[in-house]
Amino acid sequence: MDWKPDVPRWRQVYEVIEERIADGTYPAGSQLPGVLAIQGEFGIAQMTARRVLTELRTAGLAQMQVGVGTFVAELPAGGRP
């Protein structure tokens, strides 16, 4: 990935995953990659990967099931929470 120096890395990874949700790569109800998978794919720290998942949940794009994983939220018509 070509990193933009003026944008935090968590934000850049967030935008990639957000786009994957929007284009159906990760459909509603599907499990998102975990912290270690995101870390490995993007070459970022675990804390940064955790921040990405936290921000996706905060935005209403994902829901966490404790002990199971993080899943793409069921979005209302129009595609945004």
N, C-alpha and C positions, 0 to 999 in steps of 0.2 A: 504494500500500500504506500502511496506517495503521501507523506504527512504534510499538512499545511502548518507552517510554524506558528501562525497567529491564532490557531484554533486548538483548544485542548484535545488531546488524543481521545479521551472518553467521548467527547462530543462527536468526533469524526467516526468512531466505531458505532456510536448510537445511531448516527445518520445512515450508515450502511445497513444496520439491522432494521431500522425503521423502513428503509426502502424495500428490504426483503419482505417485510410484513405487508407493505402496500402492494407489491407486485405478486404476492401469493407464494413466494418461495417458502415462507413460513405462514401457512394458512391459519385462520382462527381455530383455536383449540389445540394446535400443534405445540409440541415441546420445543422451547428455544435451546440453543446450545448452552451448556453450563459455563461456569467461570473458567475452568481449565481449558475447555474447548475454545472459548473466545480468546483466552490468553495465548493459546497455541496458534490459532489462525492469524491473529493480528500482531503477535509479538509484543504484547503489552503486559504490564504487571497485573497480578491477581487483584489488587485493590482497584485498579483501573477497570478491569473486567467486571468486578462487583458493582462499581459505580454505574456502568452501562446498564446492567440489569435493574439496579435501583431506579435509575432515571426512566427506564421503560415502564416500570410499574407506576412511578409517580405520574407519568403522562397518560396512564390508563391504557397503554398498549399491551401490557403483560400483567399476569397474575401469578403469584407464587403459591405453590402448594408445599407446605413444610414437609421435608423429608422425601419429596417427590421431584420437584423441579419448578421451573418457570415456564409458563405457557402463554401463547398469544391469546389476548383477551378477545372475547366475542364483541365485535364492534357493531354499533348501530348502523343503520342505512346511512350511506354517505362516507363511511370509512374512517371517521374520526370520533374519538370519545367526546 
